[in-house]
Amino acid sequence: MVLTVEEDLDCSGLPVTGDQVCNYDEGFLSCVLKEYMGKDYLVKEVDCWASGVRVCRFEANVDQQAKV
């Protein structure tokens, strides 16, 4: 699944540096998805406000390697 955040508290308004800075959000979203969906998820930021895109976008996939 793809999650898009328009106003991310971590980086909205930061200058464009070319970096992706939302590492905390990757872990946070992973935990929220696990709690609500009952499965482990790997979440990776694919677009970031600080990289010049005006949203933060995350891809979330079920972790096939997770122990049940």
C-alpha positions as MATLAB code, in Angstrom:
seq = 'MVLTVEEDLDCSGLPVTGDQVCNYDEGFLSCVLKEYMGKDYLVKEVDCWASGVRVCRFEANVDQQAKV';
ca = [
       0.000    0.000    0.000;
       1.080    3.593   -0.452;
       0.534    6.192    2.267;
       0.862    9.904    1.506;
       1.297   12.564    4.205;
       0.906   16.191    3.123;
       1.885   17.967    6.341;
       4.516   15.809    8.031;
       5.630   17.215   11.406;
       9.193   15.978   10.858;
       9.958   17.761    7.635;
       7.197   19.985    6.216;
       8.766   23.346    5.501;
      12.374   22.139    5.606;
      14.673   23.392    2.865;
      15.291   21.050   -0.056;
      18.417   19.036    0.732;
      17.874   16.052   -1.548;
      17.623   13.761    1.481;
      14.830   11.626    2.868;
      14.559   12.431    6.559;
      11.442   10.650    7.837;
      13.078    7.614    9.422;
      10.979    7.954   12.571;
       7.799    7.915   10.492;
       8.801    4.646    8.797;
       8.957    2.912   12.184;
       5.859    4.639   13.517;
       3.754    3.649   10.505;
       5.094    0.100   10.666;
       3.921   -0.219   14.280;
       0.510    1.336   13.591;
      -0.073   -1.059   10.690;
       0.973   -4.048   12.798;
      -1.433   -3.045   15.562;
      -4.418   -2.577   13.240;
      -3.705   -5.233   10.607;
      -2.181   -7.944   12.798;
       0.830   -8.454   10.492;
       4.373   -7.110   10.391;
       4.972   -4.441    7.743;
       8.106   -3.028    6.177;
       7.630    0.691    5.539;
      10.004    2.679    3.335;
       9.843    6.365    2.489;
       9.879    6.839   -1.285;
       9.234   10.615   -1.494;
      10.090   13.307    1.045;
       9.404   17.009    1.460;
      13.139   17.543    2.016;
      13.959   15.892   -1.315;
      11.881   18.453   -3.203;
       8.530   16.669   -3.333;
       5.857   18.581   -1.417;
       4.532   15.453    0.344;
       6.017   12.491    2.159;
       5.076    9.157    0.601;
       5.622    5.729    2.097;
       5.337    2.223    0.644;
       4.178   -0.438    3.097;
       4.470   -4.139    2.374;
       3.770   -7.187    4.519;
       7.074   -8.501    5.894;
       7.329  -12.015    4.455;
      10.365  -12.759    6.670;
       8.612  -11.959    9.975;
       8.198  -14.733   12.517;
       4.622  -15.659   13.271;
];
